[in-house]
Amino acid sequence: MKLTEKMSYLQGLIDGLEIDKSTKEGKALIQMSEVMSELVLYVEDLQSQVDELTELCDILDEDLGQVEDDFYDDYGCEECDGDCDTCDEDDEDWDDDDDFGFDDDDDELYEITCPTCGDTILLDEGMIEEGSINCPNCNELLEFDYDDLTIEDFENKDEEAPEGK
């Protein structure tokens, strides 16, 4: 039996009692019945909203699953989902430990701040050794000047990587 059906049954029982609405007890019982009816309607409304949100979440989950399938299909064969020797040979840059191709154990990352937009950018040694990079936020050319220093010099002296200029 649904909650609305139970409330209707209870309302029928209260109506059948022919409660005297002029007494204190009668007024209290009638008022409780009206409050419970409103609560039942509110709960029913909440349940319909939850059902709609659940349906929307299911749709989003299916769409995300499709995006994952499309994305991960690029990084593995159908038989193994990217966990076989053949897939490792096909994509040497892809690291199974990190979904974005960074190998946290081997790559030292350096943080720089773009002087134009203030965006913080993470760079690895190879990117810094190239000497410049365009800011991904404002496209400003950031150049790195070492003054004959290497990345190893920064690591040994516990200094920070150069700021973009």
DAJO-V985569 format. One record per pair of residues at least 24 apart in sequence whose ideal C-beta (glycine too) atoms are under 6 Angstrom apart, sorted by sequence separation. I is the first residue (numbers start at 0). J is the second residue. If there is no record, write none. Layout:
i=I j=J
i=I j=J
This chain:
i=115 j=139
i=113 j=139
i=124 j=150
i=6 j=36
i=6 j=39
i=3 j=39
i=2 j=39
i=113 j=163
i=109 j=160
i=111 j=162
i=111 j=163
